[in-house]
Amino acid sequence: MQHPAVPDLSHTHTRPIHWVATATAVAAVVALSSVLQPDAATAAQPATGPKTAPAHGTPPDPAAVAFPLECGPVKAVVRKEASGDLDGDGQPETVAAVHCDAPMGTPPDGVYVVTRGADGGKPRVVATLVDPKDRHTVTELTVDGSGAVRATLLGYSSADVPSCCPDVTDHAKWRWENGAFVSDAPSQARTV
C-alpha cells in the first residue's frame, strides 16, 4: 500500500467559527496598527510658495501657536505654510494650513494667518481664512509678491460625497483690505 505525500484532508470543512476567528484576528491587527503609529514630525514643513518676507523681519513660526482646532487626543499639525507681508506693515506674517493628526483618513484643513506683535512677542492667530468645518483639504498654499494669499482647495459638491473622494477643486485668493482679509470669489469649481 502506497501512502500519499499529502494526507487526505477531505474530512475538514470550513465552519462559521473559522470565519469569526479570522475576522477577529484581522480586526485586532487593524486596531493595533492604528494605535502603534510613529510620532508626528516636529520639523516645520517647507513653504510651498515664494517667501516674500522683508529681510528685516522673521516670519512667525506656526509651530509655536495654539490653533483654534478641537483635536481631542491628537495634536494639530501644520501641513503647509507660506510667509510674506500681508498687510503692508513691513513685518512678515505666516499663513498655515493645519489639521488634526488623525491616525487614519484625511482630516480637513483650516487655513490661519499667524502674526507677531510689533514688539516681537509670541506668535498668535489673527484670522481664519478656511474653517475646518467646511471640509476642505489644502493642496497648495502661497503668498505672492503683492501679499495676496492663494490656496488650492479640494472639497465636496454635497454632503452625500464620501470623505475619501473630494469632487471639487477651488482656487481661492485672499487680500488684506481696509483692516480685514477679503476673499476673491473662487474660480469656477470643477470636478476632479
C-alpha positions in Angstrom: 0.0 0.0 0.0 1.3 3.3 -1.0 0.8 6.4 1.2 0.3 9.8 -0.5 2.8 12.6 0.3 -0.1 14.9 1.4 -2.6 13.5 3.8 -6.2 13.4 2.7 -8.0 16.4 4.2 -11.4 15.8 2.7 -12.8 15.4 6.2 -12.0 19.0 7.1 -14.6 21.7 6.3 -14.6 25.4 6.9 -17.1 26.2 9.6 -18.5 29.6 10.6 -16.3 29.7 13.7 -13.3 29.7 11.5 -14.5 32.8 9.7 -15.3 34.5 13.1 -11.8 33.7 14.3 -10.2 35.1 11.1 -12.3 38.3 11.3 -11.4 38.8 14.9 -7.7 38.4 14.2 -7.9 40.9 11.3 -9.8 43.4 13.4 -7.2 43.1 16.2 -4.3 43.7 13.7 -6.1 46.8 12.3 -6.9 48.2 15.8 -3.3 47.6 16.9 -1.9 49.3 13.8 -4.0 52.4 14.4 -2.6 52.7 17.9 1.0 52.0 17.1 1.8 55.0 14.9 5.2 56.8 14.7 5.3 60.2 16.5 4.5 63.2 14.3 7.4 65.0 12.8 8.3 68.2 14.7 10.3 69.9 11.9 8.4 72.7 10.1 7.3 71.9 6.6 8.9 73.9 3.8 6.9 76.7 2.3 5.0 75.8 -0.8 5.5 79.2 -2.4 7.9 82.1 -2.5 8.7 83.7 0.8 8.2 87.4 0.4 9.1 88.5 3.9 11.2 91.6 4.2 14.9 91.0 5.1 14.5 92.9 8.4 11.8 90.6 9.8 11.5 86.9 10.6 8.1 85.3 9.9 6.3 83.9 12.9 6.7 80.2 13.5 3.3 78.4 13.3 4.7 75.6 15.4 4.7 77.9 18.4 0.9 78.7 18.0 -2.1 77.1 19.6 -4.6 76.8 16.7 -8.4 77.0 17.3 -8.9 73.3 16.5 -10.7 70.7 18.5 -8.5 67.7 18.0 -9.3 65.5 21.0 -6.4 63.3 22.0 -4.3 64.0 18.9 -2.3 67.1 18.1 -2.7 69.8 15.5 -0.2 69.5 12.6 1.0 72.3 10.3 0.8 70.7 6.8 1.8 73.7 4.7 2.9 77.3 5.3 3.9 80.4 3.4 5.1 83.8 4.6 5.0 87.4 3.4 4.0 90.9 4.3 0.2 90.5 4.0 -0.9 93.8 5.5 1.9 96.2 4.3 3.2 97.0 7.7 6.8 95.9 6.9 6.6 92.8 9.1 6.0 89.3 7.7 3.0 87.1 8.6 2.7 83.4 8.1 -0.2 81.6 6.6 -0.6 78.0 7.8 -2.7 75.0 6.6 -3.4 73.0 9.8 -5.3 69.8 10.6 -5.7 67.3 13.4 -3.2 64.5 13.2 -5.7 61.7 12.9 -4.2 58.2 12.6 -6.4 57.3 9.7 -8.2 59.2 7.0 -7.7 62.7 5.7 -8.9 65.3 8.2 -10.0 68.7 6.8 -7.6 71.6 6.9 -8.0 75.0 8.4 -6.1 78.0 7.0 -4.9 80.5 9.6 -2.9 83.8 9.5 -0.3 84.0 12.2 1.3 87.3 13.2 3.6 88.6 15.8 3.2 91.9 17.6 5.4 94.9 16.7 7.4 94.2 19.9 8.3 90.7 18.5 6.0 89.0 21.0 4.7 85.4 20.9 3.1 84.4 17.5 -0.8 84.3 17.5 -3.6 83.5 15.1 -5.3 86.7 13.9 -7.6 85.4 11.1 -9.2 82.2 9.9 -9.3 82.0 6.1 -10.7 78.4 5.8 -12.6 76.8 8.6 -12.1 73.1 9.0 -15.9 72.7 9.3 -16.0 73.5 5.6 -14.3 70.1 4.9 -11.5 71.4 2.6 -8.1 69.9 2.0 -5.4 72.3 1.0 -3.1 71.1 -1.8 -1.2 74.4 -2.5 -0.6 77.5 -0.3 1.4 80.5 -1.4 1.8 84.2 -0.7 2.6 86.2 -3.8 4.7 89.4 -4.2 1.6 91.6 -3.7 0.8 90.0 -0.3 -2.2 88.0 -1.6 -2.7 84.5 -0.2 -3.6 81.9 -2.7 -4.7 78.3 -2.0 -6.0 75.3 -3.9 -8.8 73.6 -2.0 -10.3 70.2 -2.6 -13.8 69.9 -1.4 -17.2 68.3 -1.9 -20.2 69.2 -4.1 -22.6 67.9 -1.5 -22.8 66.2 1.9 -23.5 62.9 0.1 -20.0 62.8 -1.4 -17.8 60.4 0.7 -15.0 62.0 2.7 -12.5 59.8 0.8 -13.2 61.3 -2.5 -13.4 65.1 -2.9 -15.0 66.0 -6.2 -14.5 69.8 -6.4 -11.3 71.9 -6.8 -11.4 75.7 -5.9 -8.7 78.2 -6.4 -9.1 80.7 -3.5 -7.4 84.1 -3.0 -7.5 86.5 -0.1 -6.1 90.0 0.2 -5.8 92.4 3.1 -8.2 95.4 2.5 -9.5 98.0 5.0 -8.4 96.1 8.1 -9.7 92.6 7.1 -9.0 89.7 4.8 -11.3 89.8 1.8 -11.8 86.7 -0.4 -11.9 87.0 -4.1 -14.7 84.7 -5.4 -13.1 81.3 -6.1 -12.8 80.4 -9.7 -15.4 78.2 -11.4 -15.4 75.0 -9.4 -14.5 72.0 -11.5 -14.9 68.3 -10.9 -11.7 66.4 -10.1 
